[in-house]
Amino acid sequence: MSATDRTTPANDPQNRLSAVEYGFWMFLAIAVGRVNQLIPGLSSIPLAKVAILVTAAAFIANRRPQPALSKQGRGIIWSGFGIACLAILLTPSSIWPGASVHFLIYDLPPLLVATLIACSMRRSLRSIRGTLQVLLFSGFVLSALAALHDSHGRAVDANTMYDPNDLAYVLVTVLPIGLAFLRLSNSWKSRLFYGLITAITVTGLLLTESRGGLLGFFSVAILLIFMPIKVAAPTDTTRNLRRFRTSFAVALLTVCVATVIWTQLPHRAQVRYMTLLHLNKNYNTNLHDKSGRESIWIAGLRAFAERPWGYGPHTYAMVDLDFGGNFHSAHNSFLLALVELGPLGLIFFSRMYLLTLGALRQTRLSALAHSPQSHDQIERAVLARALQFCIMGNLVSGFFLSQTYSVLLWVIFGLTAAISAVPPEADTRIINDAMTRHKPQTKLLSSTSMGSTLC
């Protein structure tokens, strides 16, 4: 039996998939994978917003009892609402009212709903697993199309409307998910399937020639060496020595594979990546180049010093123009939060990252605390570790991009709140048995669960 198989029967009412899951997965395929852009005529239709509205309606109509959120999970959701409240409060005084109002009407509601729906995937581990597989599939499609459309330049598929740097941001975020399912596979067909998906995702990532994406990829690789996606370490006295030997072997293998990959990269990509070692030749560190990141960041800090309470959501380009720039975005998710939403915005945004890492660590420890581990507990521990890698790769690459309001990032936040709330298998059976015996309490629990989700 595969580690990815649930020990809870699929026909269990608490384990069945519903319109909520299927609608949400369709939304992710559109919002992250941009699959609608591949079909002529559909690119002009706001299918992502339609999908999330239908999903929200299905969620309201098909409420289920859900486990309570963990302390960190509640903190993540509250921080997200804090950012939303700041965006609303700062809009009346925005220096670019049109852009801020457009953000509040068209961008913020789907973002919040997507986060809450992702959080509601805590209804079962099967729902979380399916959501992660959709994200992985979206990244695979994007990377495959980008590689196929590469023509002696940076890999990017114009149909998906992704900038190469933004594409790298998506791919480095979903890459660890493929590694997790590769680790959970116990058949050669499954290993081959997830191995190919992971390899193609890495190929697409490297062909984007995104230096921020490469740094994010390096951070994931380093974490894999010293924090491997494994279930448990040996408990004898030679544990540290074995861990060192394993890390050394993985590091040596990684260097060998990286050397082979480097020799196969296009010369253009090699030259671009080498600028990371020669910053004096990098336009980003040239203060005389207004399009360089260093110039943009300095202008952003000057702008913050003049108006520390924030300029309003989606106004950074106008701020950059006012301070001598060329209408550029922040190229830094944390600076974007600081300038547009003020110090509180930066605190809330940073807190979401920190709480996410803490919640995933606690989730993994909780899953491994039971001995022997069930298939569900093994899967939960591996997926929690993979999400840790996702958020770290996302953080590093997002430090060089304006992704404060990224749907993918906020969905990862929501999924973290979800997986940290899924109780151990034994506790799940106790809850289900209790709800079966006391059906009147089910409605009360469902109502309470809905309230905790909205909080």
HUDADA-V162737 format. One record per residue. N is the residue number from 1. RES is the residue in one letter. D_FIRST is the distance of its C-alpha to the first C-alpha in Angstrom with 2 decimals. Layout:
n: <N	N>
res: <RES	RES>
d_first: <D_FIRST	D_FIRST>
This chain:
n: <1	2	3	4	5	6	7	8	9	10	11	12	13	14	15	16	17	18	19	20	21	22	23	24	25	26	27	28	29	30	31	32	33	34	35	36	37	38	39	40	41	42	43	44	45	46	47	48	49	50	51	52	53	54	55	56	57	58	59	60	61	62	63	64	65	66	67	68	69	70	71	72	73	74	75	76	77	78	79	80	81	82	83	84	85	86	87	88	89	90	91	92	93	94	95	96	97	98	99	100	101	102	103	104	105	106	107	108	109	110	111	112	113	114	115	116	117	118	119	120	121	122	123	124	125	126	127	128	129	130	131	132	133	134	135	136	137	138	139	140	141	142	143	144	145	146	147	148	149	150	151	152	153	154	155	156	157	158	159	160	161	162	163	164	165	166	167	168	169	170	171	172	173	174	175	176	177	178	179	180	181	182	183	184	185	186	187	188	189	190	191	192	193	194	195	196	197	198	199	200	201	202	203	204	205	206	207	208	209	210	211	212	213	214	215	216	217	218	219	220	221	222	223	224	225	226	227	228	229	230	231	232	233	234	235	236	237	238	239	240	241	242	243	244	245	246	247	248	249	250	251	252	253	254	255	256	257	258	259	260	261	262	263	264	265	266	267	268	269	270	271	272	273	274	275	276	277	278	279	280	281	282	283	284	285	286	287	288	289	290	291	292	293	294	295	296	297	298	299	300	301	302	303	304	305	306	307	308	309	310	311	312	313	314	315	316	317	318	319	320	321	322	323	324	325	326	327	328	329	330	331	332	333	334	335	336	337	338	339	340	341	342	343	344	345	346	347	348	349	350	351	352	353	354	355	356	357	358	359	360	361	362	363	364	365	366	367	368	369	370	371	372	373	374	375	376	377	378	379	380	381	382	383	384	385	386	387	388	389	390	391	392	393	394	395	396	397	398	399	400	401	402	403	404	405	406	407	408	409	410	411	412	413	414	415	416	417	418	419	420	421	422	423	424	425	426	427	428	429	430	431	432	433	434	435	436	437	438	439	440	441	442	443	444	445	446	447	448	449	450	451	452	453	454	455>
res: <M	S	A	T	D	R	T	T	P	A	N	D	P	Q	N	R	L	S	A	V	E	Y	G	F	W	M	F	L	A	I	A	V	G	R	V	N	Q	L	I	P	G	L	S	S	I	P	L	A	K	V	A	I	L	V	T	A	A	A	F	I	A	N	R	R	P	Q	P	A	L	S	K	Q	G	R	G	I	I	W	S	G	F	G	I	A	C	L	A	I	L	L	T	P	S	S	I	W	P	G	A	S	V	H	F	L	I	Y	D	L	P	P	L	L	V	A	T	L	I	A	C	S	M	R	R	S	L	R	S	I	R	G	T	L	Q	V	L	L	F	S	G	F	V	L	S	A	L	A	A	L	H	D	S	H	G	R	A	V	D	A	N	T	M	Y	D	P	N	D	L	A	Y	V	L	V	T	V	L	P	I	G	L	A	F	L	R	L	S	N	S	W	K	S	R	L	F	Y	G	L	I	T	A	I	T	V	T	G	L	L	L	T	E	S	R	G	G	L	L	G	F	F	S	V	A	I	L	L	I	F	M	P	I	K	V	A	A	P	T	D	T	T	R	N	L	R	R	F	R	T	S	F	A	V	A	L	L	T	V	C	V	A	T	V	I	W	T	Q	L	P	H	R	A	Q	V	R	Y	M	T	L	L	H	L	N	K	N	Y	N	T	N	L	H	D	K	S	G	R	E	S	I	W	I	A	G	L	R	A	F	A	E	R	P	W	G	Y	G	P	H	T	Y	A	M	V	D	L	D	F	G	G	N	F	H	S	A	H	N	S	F	L	L	A	L	V	E	L	G	P	L	G	L	I	F	F	S	R	M	Y	L	L	T	L	G	A	L	R	Q	T	R	L	S	A	L	A	H	S	P	Q	S	H	D	Q	I	E	R	A	V	L	A	R	A	L	Q	F	C	I	M	G	N	L	V	S	G	F	F	L	S	Q	T	Y	S	V	L	L	W	V	I	F	G	L	T	A	A	I	S	A	V	P	P	E	A	D	T	R	I	I	N	D	A	M	T	R	H	K	P	Q	T	K	L	L	S	S	T	S	M	G	S	T	L	C>
d_first: <0.00	3.79	6.57	8.35	6.84	9.43	9.57	12.93	13.35	14.50	17.71	18.62	22.04	21.33	18.23	19.88	21.18	24.94	27.88	27.92	24.69	25.58	29.15	28.32	26.04	28.93	31.28	29.31	29.14	32.91	33.97	31.87	30.97	34.37	33.05	36.11	38.34	37.05	38.44	42.26	43.90	41.07	41.87	44.88	43.02	41.59	38.21	36.50	38.90	38.55	34.75	34.89	37.60	35.65	32.58	34.88	36.38	33.01	32.10	35.39	35.09	31.48	31.45	28.66	28.60	27.17	26.82	29.90	30.12	30.25	33.62	32.76	31.30	34.58	36.48	34.78	35.64	39.13	39.80	38.88	41.32	43.85	43.79	44.22	47.15	48.82	48.56	50.23	52.91	53.86	54.12	57.69	58.95	56.93	58.93	57.27	57.00	55.88	52.77	51.89	52.37	50.31	47.47	47.73	47.79	45.36	43.02	42.61	41.52	38.53	37.54	37.64	35.91	33.07	32.67	32.66	30.18	27.84	28.40	27.63	24.05	23.46	23.07	19.26	16.79	15.75	19.43	19.62	16.67	18.34	21.68	20.70	19.30	22.65	24.57	22.80	23.49	27.07	27.63	26.34	28.75	31.57	31.17	30.93	34.01	35.89	35.37	36.45	39.54	40.56	44.11	45.52	44.97	42.48	39.33	39.49	39.02	42.09	40.45	38.13	41.14	39.43	41.65	40.19	40.04	38.34	35.83	35.07	34.70	31.98	30.12	30.25	28.95	25.82	25.12	23.09	20.64	19.69	19.34	17.00	14.52	15.07	14.21	10.94	9.85	8.03	9.53	13.32	13.99	12.56	14.39	17.42	17.49	17.52	19.65	22.21	22.37	23.01	25.55	27.41	27.56	29.10	31.48	32.66	33.14	35.32	37.31	38.41	40.57	40.15	41.16	39.75	36.42	36.63	37.34	34.37	32.20	33.74	32.97	29.25	29.36	31.20	28.78	25.87	27.91	28.81	26.00	22.87	19.68	17.93	16.54	19.03	21.90	23.06	25.27	27.86	31.34	30.55	28.25	30.87	31.69	28.13	27.75	31.04	30.10	26.85	28.79	31.53	29.31	27.61	31.11	32.52	29.82	30.37	34.11	33.77	31.57	33.91	36.90	35.63	34.83	38.28	40.07	38.50	39.45	42.57	45.76	46.34	43.07	43.89	47.35	46.07	43.48	46.11	48.23	45.95	47.68	51.11	51.52	55.23	54.35	51.97	53.59	51.51	53.57	56.89	58.76	61.14	58.37	57.80	54.52	53.07	50.62	52.91	55.79	53.68	52.29	55.81	57.15	54.37	55.23	58.90	58.12	56.19	59.18	61.50	59.41	56.81	55.81	54.18	55.24	52.88	49.54	49.42	52.81	52.11	53.43	56.70	56.86	56.47	59.28	61.52	61.16	62.07	58.77	57.88	55.83	52.60	49.53	48.69	46.10	44.71	42.59	44.02	47.59	47.14	46.15	49.10	51.73	50.73	49.70	51.50	50.36	48.47	46.45	45.56	44.69	42.41	40.69	40.24	39.09	36.21	34.95	35.49	33.90	30.85	30.38	31.03	28.65	25.74	26.57	26.73	23.46	21.66	23.58	22.83	19.06	19.32	21.87	19.47	18.41	15.77	14.00	11.35	8.79	11.79	14.23	12.75	12.71	16.14	17.53	16.64	17.99	21.01	21.77	21.58	23.93	26.24	26.53	27.06	29.91	31.51	31.57	32.89	35.53	36.85	37.09	38.34	41.12	42.76	42.17	43.21	39.85	40.73	39.96	36.97	34.62	31.64	32.69	33.25	29.93	28.27	30.48	29.40	25.67	26.33	28.09	25.18	22.34	24.74	25.26	21.73	21.77	19.23	16.77	19.19	22.12	20.61	20.34	23.89	25.23	23.81	25.23	28.51	28.84	28.22	30.97	33.34	33.26	36.59	35.15	32.45	35.16	36.65	33.36	32.77	36.31	35.98	32.76	34.57	37.42	35.32	33.78	37.26	38.40>
